[in-house]
Amino acid sequence: MPKTTAPCPNCRQPITLELTRLFDMNIDPQAKQKLLSGQANFFSCPICKAQGIYPTPVVYHDPEKELLLTYFPPEANLPQTEQEKIIGPLIKKAVDSLPAEKRKGYIFRPQTMLSQQHLFERILQADGVTPEMLKAQQEQLNFIQSLAMAKPDVLPELIKQNDAKINEEFFTMLSRLAQVSAANGDQQGAQALAKLQKSLLEHSTFGKKAAEDARQAREAIEELQNLSKAGLTREALLNLLLKYADSEIKLSTLTAMARSGMDYDFFALLTAKLEGAQGEDKQNFTNLREKLLQLTQEIDDDLKAELAEAQKLLDELLKSDKLEEATQASLPKMNQAFGDALNAEAQKAQEGHDEAKLKKLATIVTILQSASASGAYMQLIEMLLQAKDESERKEIYAQASETISGEFISMLANLIDQVEKSKQQTDLAEKLKVISKEALRFSMEQNLKNNKPA
């Protein structure tokens, strides 16, 4: 997104920022999240230190919900004719991007929102979010902020006093806030929220249960991994499942991890054990079989639903006139199921000698591989930022030697440029510069080793 210069809403001094005025779910599936999360149009004035969402005209378009909403900030104080000159082209762009068959009556009746809050509420209302739910969410957000600002010595008691408020929805919101902070380069905020989460896991009823469930899941995974190292057989897997038949967490974890091993022969073995058992053992095998049949059916149903959604997405991409743009916009929806659908479609295209489809599939694969590499690079950068010192970073470089490429170093340079331009995270910029120098030196050393004469 290109930078623009605009007056600070507070002191009126010129500031540089990125402004987005059209949020179109038809073009960008993440448009709603960007708008509602506050990531878009965020400004921070280096002069007066004011920050927040910059007041700018906005058009929001969601063809699935038949929403075309406009908002013009009152503080702009422009007459209706001037407002229409700004909003009109944005609406035209949204409508022009729609295929003819999707152009319904709502596009001729854009709804004007009188405030930004009203805009957000209308978008959420279409998702089934009521004003009461919004109020509860805001109260939860305020509660998180009060906990994050509490002193360490009073935090445990504060958590205990508000134990009933801390539930799954609370932890979900806390995780989302931490993700947004990390995405915006706010390392300090992300670390503060991580510390808060640690305290909540230690001192709240729900947190303690979540921590215990996670511990049991880890134990089950470790035991399964140890069995796998020795060569996992159906007999060994059955004995492990029988051992944890009374633990819902461990049994569901093991089933999810080893579903591929629970085939016809596995259940035949279980049935044989059941038929040969007596008394309490027979009942244990019967109970285990019932639980496993239910758990595997749930997993299979979820996989079928995922594969159907993935196939639907792939079909839509293959029909798109703007394949590259559509693929880029759909990246957040792509998962393992999409990869499976992609491979199956490629195999059918090869068998049918469908060169046109193979070419389109190759384009999707190229974009997907590029995005996967970018994700791996960002994960590596995050690990390097969290490393305690240069010695720990050297170990990371050695372990990720294949990832330290020219593309990785180029991404680092671009990231440094972005952070420096924001003028908000000087410490982060300096850390990234250090990492960039170390990565470049490591890459050069690796090249010298690889090119060394035998």
Protein Blocks (a to p, Z undefined) as FASTA:
>chain_A
ZZdddddfklopacdddddfbdcfklmmmlmmmmmnomgopacdfklopacddddddddd
dfknopacddddfklopafklmmmmmmmmmmmmmmmpcfklmcfklmmccddfbfklmmm
mmmmmnopafklmmmmmmmmmmmmmmmmpcfklmmmmmmmmmmmpcfklmmmmmmmmmmm
mmnopaklmmmmmmmmmmmmmmmmklmmmmmmmmmmmmmmmmmmmmmmnopafklmmmmm
mmmmmmmklmmmmmmmmmmmmcfklmmmmmmmmmmpghjlmmmmmmmmmmmmmmmmmmmm
mmmmmmmmmmmmmmmmmmpmblmlmmmmmmmmpcfklmmmmmmmmmmmmmnopaklmmmm
mmmmmmmmmmmmmmmmmmmmmmmmmpmblmlmmmmmmmmmmmmcfklmmmmmmmmmmmmm
nomammlmmmmmmmmmmmmmmmmmmmmmmmpcZZ
